[in-house]
Amino acid sequence: MRTGYFYSLVFALLTSASIAVIAAPAPSPEAANVSLTQDVATKTQDGKVNLNDADVATLQRELAGVGEAKAKAIVVYRETNGPFASVDELLEVKGIGKAILDRNRDKLEVN
């Protein structure tokens, strides 16, 4: 009788341990490294956004007055015309005016 009770407890313990391991899988280290590397690549050490390297999500997140459509327009302009030579060239992108450029000038750089 005691042996049966003991085996039942061991079975319950092992079952609950295996369910706990399966229920909460750990995130893969590769996924964490990719997102960390991407953030480091688009923002420089002084916190500025490089217009020639930043993706749509970074431009949208970091620049005031720039939504998804304007961020896509910046990337399309860069892909069509090559890298930006200066921050002022951003005025040539459709939807980007002087007010948006002035608000974000201190956050932008080109390399």
N, C-alpha and C positions, 0 to 999 in steps of 0.2 A: 504494500500500500504506500509506504513512504517513498519507495523508488519511483513509482508511477507519478506521485506528486512532484518529486524532484525533477523528473524528466519533463513534466508539463511546464514547470517554471523555467527550465533551461530553454525549452522550445519557444515560450512566450518572449523571453529575453532576446533570443537570437532573431526572432521574427520582427520585433519592434526595432532592433538595431539595423536590420537590413532595410526596413521601410524608411527609417530616418536618413539613411545614406542615399537612397534613391529619390526621396522627396525633395531634397535641396541640393541639386548639383552645383558644384563650384563653377564660376565663369572661367573660360579658358584663358590662360595667360596671354595667348596670342591676341585675343580681342582687346584686352586691356592695353597691351603695348601699341597696337595700331592707333587707337584713339589718342593716347598720350603722345605718340610721335607726330600725329597729324596736328594737334594743337601747338606743339613746339615749333613745327615747321612753318606755320602760318603767322605766328606772332614772334617778333624778335625779342631780344632780351630787355629792351627798353619799353616793351609793351605796345609797340606800333605794329600795324597790320601792313604786310607787304602786298601791294596791289598786284604784283606779278606772280605771287605764289598762292594767295588766299583763294579758298573755294567759296561756293555760294553760301554755305552755312556760316562760315566765319565772317564773311562780309555782312551778312544779314544780322548776325549776333553782335558784332563789334561796332558797327557804324550807325550813328543816329540818323533816322529818316530814310534808311535803306531797308526796304522789305525784300521779299523773295524776287519780285519782278525786276527791281533795279539791280539786285545782286547778280541775277542771271544775265542782265544786260551788260554788266561790267565784265563778266567772264566771257561772254560772246564777243564783245569788243576786243578783249585781249587776245582771244583765239583767232579772230579775223585779222587784226591789225598788228599783231606782235606785242611784245611787252611794252608797258608804259615807260616812257622816257622821263616823265616828271609827274608829280601829283596833279599839276594843273591840266594835264591831258585828260583827266577824268571828266572835265567839262564837255568833252566831245561825245560822251556816252549819253544816249537818249534817256531822259528822265533825271539826269543829274544836273542840277543847277548850281549857281554860285552860292546860294544859301546852304545847301547840303555840303558842298565842298568846304565852305568856311567853318561849319560846325565840326567837321571831321578832320580838318587839315592837320591838327596836332596828333592825330591817331594814325596817320598814313605815312607810308614811305615807299620808295621804289628802289630796287637794287639792280 
